[in-house]
């Protein structure tokens, strides 16, 4: 949900950027960044807790992994990440 809200904030940033209202565009840019950080932290928490109800966690983690590898798995599972 946070990622979709970040997408909406990014769209508003583009709109206000083209409209010339730089102060609102900057606020929506910060809002989009904050929402994407929330979405990523929720993903990391899902990996740490081994929440296998998420397909990404179920496909790239297991409950016996050490904590460091669970945290790293949140961004290391993307193809071409290394």
C-alpha positions as CSV (number, residue, x, y, z in Angstrom):
1,X,0.0,0.0,0.0
2,X,2.8,2.4,0.8
3,X,4.4,1.8,-2.6
4,X,1.1,2.7,-4.3
5,X,0.8,5.9,-2.2
6,X,4.4,6.7,-3.2
7,X,3.4,6.2,-6.9
8,X,0.6,8.7,-6.4
9,X,2.9,11.1,-4.6
10,X,5.3,10.9,-7.5
11,X,2.5,11.6,-10.0
12,X,1.6,14.7,-8.0
13,X,5.2,15.7,-7.9
14,X,5.3,15.6,-11.7
15,X,2.1,17.5,-12.0
16,X,3.2,20.3,-9.7
17,X,6.6,20.3,-11.3
18,X,5.2,21.0,-14.7
19,X,2.7,23.4,-13.3
20,X,5.6,25.4,-11.8
21,X,4.7,25.1,-8.2
22,X,8.1,24.0,-7.0
23,X,7.4,24.1,-3.3
24,X,4.5,21.5,-3.6
25,X,6.6,19.4,-6.0
26,X,9.4,19.3,-3.5
27,X,7.0,18.3,-0.7
28,X,5.6,15.5,-2.8
29,X,9.1,14.3,-3.6
30,X,9.9,14.0,0.1
31,X,6.6,12.3,0.7
32,X,7.3,9.8,-2.1
33,X,10.8,9.1,-0.7
34,X,9.4,8.6,2.8
35,X,6.6,6.3,1.6
36,X,9.1,4.1,-0.4
37,X,11.3,3.9,2.7
38,X,8.3,2.7,4.7
39,X,7.5,0.1,2.0
40,X,11.1,-1.2,2.0
41,X,11.2,-1.4,5.8
42,X,8.0,-3.4,5.8
43,X,9.7,-5.8,3.3
44,X,12.7,-6.1,5.5
45,X,10.5,-6.8,8.5
46,X,8.7,-9.4,6.6
47,X,12.0,-11.1,5.8
48,X,13.2,-10.9,9.4
49,X,9.9,-12.4,10.7
50,X,9.9,-15.0,8.0
51,X,6.4,-14.0,6.9
52,X,5.8,-16.6,4.2
53,X,2.4,-15.1,3.3
54,X,4.3,-12.9,0.9
55,X,5.4,-14.7,-2.2
56,X,8.7,-12.8,-2.4
57,X,9.7,-13.9,1.1
58,X,8.5,-17.5,0.5
59,X,10.5,-17.8,-2.7
60,X,13.8,-16.3,-1.4
61,X,14.1,-17.1,2.3
62,X,13.6,-19.8,4.9
63,X,13.2,-19.9,8.6
64,X,16.7,-21.3,9.3
65,X,18.6,-18.5,7.6
66,X,20.8,-16.3,9.9
67,X,19.4,-12.8,10.6
68,X,22.0,-11.1,8.5
69,X,21.1,-13.1,5.4
70,X,17.4,-12.5,6.0
71,X,18.0,-8.7,6.0
72,X,20.3,-8.9,3.0
73,X,17.7,-11.1,1.2
74,X,15.3,-8.1,1.0
75,X,17.3,-6.5,-1.8
76,X,19.6,-9.3,-2.8
77,X,16.8,-11.4,-4.4
78,X,16.5,-9.1,-7.4
79,X,18.0,-10.4,-10.6
80,X,21.2,-8.4,-11.5
81,X,21.6,-7.0,-8.0
82,X,25.2,-8.0,-7.8
